Amino acid sequence: MIPAGTGCPRPLTGGAEVDATHDPKLTSFVASANGHPDFPIQNLPLGIFSTASGKPHGGVAIGDMILDVPAIATLLPAEARAAAEAMGAESLNAVFALGPAPRRALRAGLSALLTAASAKAEQLRPHLHAASACTLHLPARIGDYTDFYAGIHHATNAGTLFRPDNPLLPNYKYVPVGYHGRASSVRVSGSEVRRPKGQRKLPEETAPTFGPCRNLDYEMELGIWIGSGNALGEPVPIAAAGEAIAGYGLLNDWSARDIQGWEAQPLGPFLAKNFHTSISPWVITPEALAPFRIAQPPRPEGDPRPLDYLWDEADQARGALDLAVEVLLETPKGGPFRLSLSNTSFLYWTPAQMVAHHTVGGCNLAPGDLLGSGTISSPTEDGYGALLEITRAGRKPVTLPNGEERRFLEDGDTVIFRARAARDGAVPIGFGECRGRIRPAT
Amino acid sequence: MIPAGTGCPRPLTGGAEVDATHDPKLTSFVASANGHPDFPIQNLPLGIFSTASGKPHGGVAIGDMILDVPAIATLLPAEARAAAEAMGAESLNAVFALGPAPRRALRAGLSALLTAASAKAEQLRPHLHAASACTLHLPARIGDYTDFYAGIHHATNAGTLFRPDNPLLPNYKYVPVGYHGRASSVRVSGSEVRRPKGQRKLPEETAPTFGPCRNLDYEMELGIWIGSGNALGEPVPIAAAGEAIAGYGLLNDWSARDIQGWEAQPLGPFLAKNFHTSISPWVITPEALAPFRIAQPPRPEGDPRPLDYLWDEADQARGALDLAVEVLLETPKGGPFRLSLSNTSFLYWTPAQMVAHHTVGGCNLAPGDLLGSGTISSPTEDGYGALLEITRAGRKPVTLPNGEERRFLEDGDTVIFRARAARDGAVPIGFGECRGRIRPAT
């Protein structure tokens, strides 16, 4: 279990959008939800699931169970039915496209139906499935996937390895740096990850060779799902950018460091990243996270103020997230062992700033598009979000509690991400897991 | 009109896949096709069109007309019907997904129906629409868009501006360098292009400012449409990579140079490119281009041999394309004026090498995915594929025939790309146009 707010040095601020669905006294007639580390009734994340007999469609996680949402749509109040019916599709794109109001109505309706005091418990029971007997799928058809670089400690650590005297480039504190990733190879948590082959050249080698990646790594990121989107040529203003987000997940930006080091100049990473990206199956809504919004920390003395299109008082006041994020490694010989514990509050830019920046030149985002935050490292070694940083690019192996060493990932290793939000007066919620196991190259 | 084979210093080789559909004596009962610079009966490109009354679906260009393909499916031989029926959809993804054999059968069937000797001319006439009265649409739903950098003269020219002593980075001659682009903002030729706003910083400025792009540019590229695709983790071998391509178009990788110069380190271009990409509406099939395949030129003395996964004798023998590519500029005061004339044979990597490289680490391509070749510049100034190169990043303005000067694109300018394939013994074919007009920033 991740301790509450670990690694976050910042004050909590009031959550204006906290409502009856967050009431800490609320419990569910689904017994496993009460005290559940991830999915108490205060969370209600959305996902796409299938049972052994049915085809994939939308559900909500409640404790160890999944409620079939479209199956109980008629039990919901009228204002929640559009979203419940949209969840009958094989992806959440349609419910994302509806925007915040129908999603909030769905949350309120589901919360009322699932409480311990629910008058409809018996009608719901046939539509509650044991999560362990279900398959979870990619939550949305991802039109485009963009990866940001907002983890300033990661950017500094990675930069130091290549430019010891000048780790952060001059644009870093002005531009929410990002690049386009590959949408087709994003897979849901649990899908195995094939070690890629490619051109690798170490600095001491004179020419590249072809073969399996020797420096395979993970990157711990926050995934950000786009909701209603925008038309080409119509930027999303920063004040509206938070409302454009449909939810959050945990994203593993698997990285082939030796391929990356050789290929990535001058146009950025390509094959080093596009062989696989993992995303957790449950979409944690902005509503569920309302109690865990915090102020974006004041920038260190001397850092520039963001340009106006990135500046919004309300976003500064509560646009950051207080989520403890944890990386664990399970090897064929033991574990899982914790590799790091960090916090999303270390990101230099808020999710709303990423959306505003992405669209400011006119680029159109669509429902189901996915953003990665960039690797979330803390300022201290126990919170580094990639092996590149932990092992100094492999030069300083990490010793696991069972005595094994790792410079980078080995075949058979499983990387597990978890996230947890907690604060005084709120019931803690979690994200579930994002996990992937490394298969050998073919 | 573009002269045949302009700028191509390389010998033509035999085209093994030349068949009766390429017969230079073949003419069509559609009179405008005979001698048409782009769409004689030897071309038969695929596209998505709509008439004033109908919804978008597939057609083939023949002279100044468009044949409604699904409407005449029953007139085709049985082996061509699957492709003709797939063209009833609003995009070509389904016909792309069928792969080469159904596409070839469709070509053969359409060629026979459209000849001057056709017994079915009267049955076809009601399904021939004047292209001037139709709307052309994006040919496919683009899942992912990737931009390569295979124009070695462009890479050298661009590199020289930033690194005069070291223009080509060490990986260039080993790696078909590419990066992921934005699929959502690809638009069909003719869509107006809004000048983007963004962060711009010139080298002599101390901090960035926000405003409209001041150095707006085009990049002339070959577009490559993916056909049947591959599964995640299953690379397309180089010998099969040519067959994975469904067709070609002309692509304008609009570029905001001042935004690019500031944002693009260390992860590559982002907002500088994602505001708009233009693609020509007609998909020129590999079959239509069979007579214009040429040998990839021998690499200059001292260049490394490509690694094995990029090396295929047949691809080397006829995997390159001999297409003259032309850029024209029309200003509010005059033109169109030719800015450059180059040839696709100057690309350092073949389209098959791009596909093999893209998938070698396991990345999955899907039907309708789009690749850009990179900017196609010739070794000489009259064939530079971007204003960046022609004007030395704006330092040396180009004077147009009417006396106007341009450093970069101005509002109201229209950029037009054309391409033409010609060789002795073959009827020349063209690509039609890729055009876009610049609208002022909002």
HADDOCK unambig.tbl for C-alpha pairs under 7 A between the chains (distance, minus, plus):
assign (segid A and resid 143 and name CA) (segid B and resid 143 and name CA) 6.26 0.50 0.50
assign (segid A and resid 144 and name CA) (segid B and resid 182 and name CA) 6.89 0.50 0.50
assign (segid A and resid 144 and name CA) (segid B and resid 183 and name CA) 6.62 0.50 0.50
assign (segid A and resid 171 and name CA) (segid B and resid 262 and name CA) 6.64 0.50 0.50
assign (segid A and resid 171 and name CA) (segid B and resid 263 and name CA) 6.53 0.50 0.50
assign (segid A and resid 175 and name CA) (segid B and resid 263 and name CA) 6.81 0.50 0.50
assign (segid A and resid 177 and name CA) (segid B and resid 263 and name CA) 6.91 0.50 0.50
assign (segid A and resid 178 and name CA) (segid B and resid 267 and name CA) 6.94 0.50 0.50
assign (segid A and resid 178 and name CA) (segid B and resid 270 and name CA) 6.68 0.50 0.50
assign (segid A and resid 179 and name CA) (segid B and resid 267 and name CA) 6.12 0.50 0.50
assign (segid A and resid 179 and name CA) (segid B and resid 268 and name CA) 6.48 0.50 0.50
assign (segid A and resid 179 and name CA) (segid B and resid 269 and name CA) 6.86 0.50 0.50
assign (segid A and resid 179 and name CA) (segid B and resid 270 and name CA) 5.38 0.50 0.50
assign (segid A and resid 180 and name CA) (segid B and resid 180 and name CA) 5.32 0.50 0.50
assign (segid A and resid 180 and name CA) (segid B and resid 181 and name CA) 5.82 0.50 0.50
assign (segid A and resid 180 and name CA) (segid B and resid 182 and name CA) 6.55 0.50 0.50
assign (segid A and resid 180 and name CA) (segid B and resid 270 and name CA) 6.88 0.50 0.50
assign (segid A and resid 181 and name CA) (segid B and resid 180 and name CA) 5.82 0.50 0.50
assign (segid A and resid 182 and name CA) (segid B and resid 144 and name CA) 6.89 0.50 0.50
assign (segid A and resid 182 and name CA) (segid B and resid 180 and name CA) 6.55 0.50 0.50
assign (segid A and resid 183 and name CA) (segid B and resid 144 and name CA) 6.61 0.50 0.50
assign (segid A and resid 184 and name CA) (segid B and resid 364 and name CA) 6.49 0.50 0.50
assign (segid A and resid 185 and name CA) (segid B and resid 232 and name CA) 6.77 0.50 0.50
assign (segid A and resid 185 and name CA) (segid B and resid 363 and name CA) 6.38 0.50 0.50
assign (segid A and resid 185 and name CA) (segid B and resid 364 and name CA) 6.47 0.50 0.50
assign (segid A and resid 194 and name CA) (segid B and resid 233 and name CA) 6.62 0.50 0.50
assign (segid A and resid 196 and name CA) (segid B and resid 361 and name CA) 4.53 0.50 0.50
assign (segid A and resid 196 and name CA) (segid B and resid 362 and name CA) 6.35 0.50 0.50
assign (segid A and resid 197 and name CA) (segid B and resid 360 and name CA) 6.65 0.50 0.50
assign (segid A and resid 197 and name CA) (segid B and resid 361 and name CA) 4.87 0.50 0.50
assign (segid A and resid 198 and name CA) (segid B and resid 360 and name CA) 6.55 0.50 0.50
assign (segid A and resid 198 and name CA) (segid B and resid 361 and name CA) 5.77 0.50 0.50
assign (segid A and resid 232 and name CA) (segid B and resid 185 and name CA) 6.75 0.50 0.50
assign (segid A and resid 233 and name CA) (segid B and resid 194 and name CA) 6.65 0.50 0.50
assign (segid A and resid 262 and name CA) (segid B and resid 171 and name CA) 6.65 0.50 0.50
assign (segid A and resid 263 and name CA) (segid B and resid 171 and name CA) 6.53 0.50 0.50
assign (segid A and resid 263 and name CA) (segid B and resid 175 and name CA) 6.80 0.50 0.50
assign (segid A and resid 263 and name CA) (segid B and resid 177 and name CA) 6.89 0.50 0.50
assign (segid A and resid 266 and name CA) (segid B and resid 268 and name CA) 6.66 0.50 0.50
assign (segid A and resid 267 and name CA) (segid B and resid 178 and name CA) 6.94 0.50 0.50
assign (segid A and resid 267 and name CA) (segid B and resid 179 and name CA) 6.14 0.50 0.50
assign (segid A and resid 267 and name CA) (segid B and resid 267 and name CA) 6.47 0.50 0.50
assign (segid A and resid 267 and name CA) (segid B and resid 268 and name CA) 4.19 0.50 0.50
assign (segid A and resid 267 and name CA) (segid B and resid 269 and name CA) 6.68 0.50 0.50
assign (segid A and resid 268 and name CA) (segid B and resid 179 and name CA) 6.49 0.50 0.50
assign (segid A and resid 268 and name CA) (segid B and resid 266 and name CA) 6.65 0.50 0.50
assign (segid A and resid 268 and name CA) (segid B and resid 267 and name CA) 4.19 0.50 0.50
assign (segid A and resid 268 and name CA) (segid B and resid 268 and name CA) 4.48 0.50 0.50
assign (segid A and resid 269 and name CA) (segid B and resid 179 and name CA) 6.86 0.50 0.50
assign (segid A and resid 269 and name CA) (segid B and resid 267 and name CA) 6.67 0.50 0.50
assign (segid A and resid 270 and name CA) (segid B and resid 178 and name CA) 6.66 0.50 0.50
assign (segid A and resid 270 and name CA) (segid B and resid 179 and name CA) 5.36 0.50 0.50
assign (segid A and resid 270 and name CA) (segid B and resid 180 and name CA) 6.87 0.50 0.50
assign (segid A and resid 271 and name CA) (segid B and resid 358 and name CA) 6.97 0.50 0.50
assign (segid A and resid 271 and name CA) (segid B and resid 361 and name CA) 6.31 0.50 0.50
assign (segid A and resid 274 and name CA) (segid B and resid 363 and name CA) 5.73 0.50 0.50
assign (segid A and resid 275 and name CA) (segid B and resid 361 and name CA) 5.83 0.50 0.50
assign (segid A and resid 275 and name CA) (segid B and resid 362 and name CA) 5.21 0.50 0.50
assign (segid A and resid 275 and name CA) (segid B and resid 363 and name CA) 4.61 0.50 0.50
assign (segid A and resid 358 and name CA) (segid B and resid 271 and name CA) 6.97 0.50 0.50
assign (segid A and resid 360 and name CA) (segid B and resid 197 and name CA) 6.65 0.50 0.50
assign (segid A and resid 360 and name CA) (segid B and resid 198 and name CA) 6.56 0.50 0.50
assign (segid A and resid 361 and name CA) (segid B and resid 196 and name CA) 4.54 0.50 0.50
assign (segid A and resid 361 and name CA) (segid B and resid 197 and name CA) 4.87 0.50 0.50
assign (segid A and resid 361 and name CA) (segid B and resid 198 and name CA) 5.77 0.50 0.50
assign (segid A and resid 361 and name CA) (segid B and resid 271 and name CA) 6.32 0.50 0.50
assign (segid A and resid 361 and name CA) (segid B and resid 275 and name CA) 5.82 0.50 0.50
assign (segid A and resid 362 and name CA) (segid B and resid 196 and name CA) 6.36 0.50 0.50
assign (segid A and resid 362 and name CA) (segid B and resid 275 and name CA) 5.21 0.50 0.50
assign (segid A and resid 363 and name CA) (segid B and resid 185 and name CA) 6.38 0.50 0.50
assign (segid A and resid 363 and name CA) (segid B and resid 274 and name CA) 5.73 0.50 0.50
assign (segid A and resid 363 and name CA) (segid B and resid 275 and name CA) 4.62 0.50 0.50
assign (segid A and resid 364 and name CA) (segid B and resid 184 and name CA) 6.49 0.50 0.50
assign (segid A and resid 364 and name CA) (segid B and resid 185 and name CA) 6.47 0.50 0.50
